[in-house]
Amino acid sequence: MTVTMTRPLPRRTHDSVVFWDACRDHRLVLQRCISCDEFRYFPMPGCPNCGSSEFNHEEVEQRGSLVNFTVVHAKLNPAFDVPYVLGVVELECGARMVSRIIDCDPHTVEVSTMVEVVWEDEPSANTSIPAFRQRIDVGNRSSQT
């Protein structure tokens, strides 16, 4: 008997519905605090910076740089081949996202690598999940731009 494991899919909540609806359309839309002007990811009811509950949703650039990462070697979910890279990406708007870094050699990934969103479509769930890959339109280190 073969068991096929599907990848974990996002859970849509009251706070995240706008984010996931935009992702389905391959758009990156984040909450932006009205009080302190900070963008935030993951969607939440209050600003972690100032505590305000007032915000707008704004589309942001789908680019940033890798500020930290780890290489996962343990096969915790059969849907993911190992090794793979999980990274913290600082978007151009200043928000940070944790996401997979794809299409890269896990042994040569570097902090400061300039990255861009790649959309991983999940038709069975009618959603798309943002991942990141190295940008091809710039040098591979932010200090070179």
N, C-alpha and C positions, 0 to 999 in steps of 0.2 A: 504494500500500500504506500503510495506516494502522497505526502502532505505538501501542498503548495502554500507558502506563507506570503501574505500580502504585506506591503509596508504599512506602518501605522499612518493613519490619515488624520488630518486636523479635525479638532472638534470645534464646531461653530458655536460661539456664545453670543450673548447680547453685545458684549464689548468688541468681539472680533468679526462680526458679520460683514461690516463694511470692508475690512481688510481682505477677508477671503473672497468676497464678491469681486473686488478689484483684481485679486490674483487670478481669478478665473479668466479675466480679460487681459491677462499679462501686464497689469499695471501695479505699481508699488505705491500704495496709499497708506500713509501713516497718520496717526493722531498728532496734532500740534497744539500745545497748551496755549490758551489765550492769555493767561497771566504772565508766564515767563518766556513764551515764544519757543520753548524746546520741543523738538520732535521726540516721539517715543515709540519704541517697539518693545515689547508686544503690547497690543491694545489692552488698556485697562481703564477702570472708571476714574482714577485719580492720577495726577501728575506725581511721579516719584521725586521730582526736583522741588516743587513748591507746594504740593498737596491740592492744588486747584482741581475742581471737577469739570471745568469748562474747557472745551477744546473744539477744534475744527479737524476735518480730514483733508489732507493735501497730498497730491501726487508728488513723488520725489524722484530724483534721478536714480537710475538703477545701477549706479557705480559706487565704488568705494575702495578701501584698502584693507588688507588683512592685518589685524592688530594682534592676533594671537590664534593659536590652533593646537590641536592635538591629533595624533594619528591613532585611530581605533584599530586594534588588532584582534580583539575578542569578537567572535560572531555571536552577538547577543540577540540578533533577529535574523532568521534565515533569508529574509528578503534583501539583505544588504551584504554584498561581497566585501570581504576584508582584504587588505587594509583599506580604510577610507579616512578622509580628512574632515574633521569638524572644526569650523573656524569662527572667530569673532570678527565680523566685518564692520568697519566704521564707514557708514554711507557718507556721501558728500554733504548731506544735510546735517550730519553730526550724530544721528542716531546709530546705535550699534545693534546688529542682528547676529544671532547664532544660526549657522546654517552649514550644510554640507558644501565642501569645496570639491568640485568635480573636474574631470578631464585634466588631472594633474598627477604627477609622480609623487606619491606620499613621502618619498625619501628626499625630495629636493624642494619641497614647499618652503617659502621664506616669509617671515613677517615683512610687511610693507609691500607685498605683491599687490598690484592694482588689479581689481576684480570687477566683474559685471554680472548681473543677474542672468541666469539661464532658467527657463521655466520648465518644470517637470510636470507634464500633464497627467492627470489621473481621471480618464474619462468615466470610469465606473463610479466615481464620487462627484463628477461634474466640478472638479476643482483643479487648480494648478498650484504647485508648491515652488517657491523660489529657492534656488540653489545658486552658487556662484562659481565662476571659472575665471582664470587669468584673462585679463583684457588683452586683446591682440592688436589694438590700435596704439598702444604705448609700450615703452620699455617695461621690463618686468619688475622694476623696483621704483618706488615712489620718489626716491631721491634723484632718479634720472629724468623726471618729467619737468 
